[in-house]
């Protein structure tokens, strides 16, 4: 029990850039909750869009050729990858973020 008391005292004492450590630990959890919520909403929209595209493609109103996508990939691909790497680099990769991501996905 002495170890647990010492750990809790260490966590609650001091500050990080003027904020208490518990507040700093809550920030990744809240970011994970928000990200999980938006991922779940995005997946719902993506599934609906995929079904609509498949139906329209089956009826012949839309062509699923990859030739038109190659030009877009060449033009916007490097920029999209650059911003994706920056976004992933900014996300806090911690246990609190992962727990928040799971909770946001399940509860959202």
BELRA-V683136 format. One line per field, one symbol per residue. ss: DSSP state (2 for helix, 1 for strand, 0 for the rest). phi: phi as a letter, one per 30 degrees, with the letter a starting at -180 (. if undefined). burial: 1 if it has 24 or more other C-alpha atoms within 12 Angstrom, else 0. A space follows every 10 residues. Layout:
BEGIN
ss: ???
phi: ???
burial: ???
END
This chain:
BEGIN
ss: 0222222222 2200010010 2222222222 2222222222 2222222222 2222222200 0000002222 2222222222 2222222222 0000222222 22222220
phi: .ddddddddd ddciabhicd edddddeddd dddddddddd dddddddddd dddddddddi dbccdcdddd dddddceddd dedddddddd ddcbdddddd dddddddd
burial: 0000000000 0000000000 0000100111 1111110000 0000000000 0000000000 0000000000 0000000000 0000000000 0100011011 11110000
END
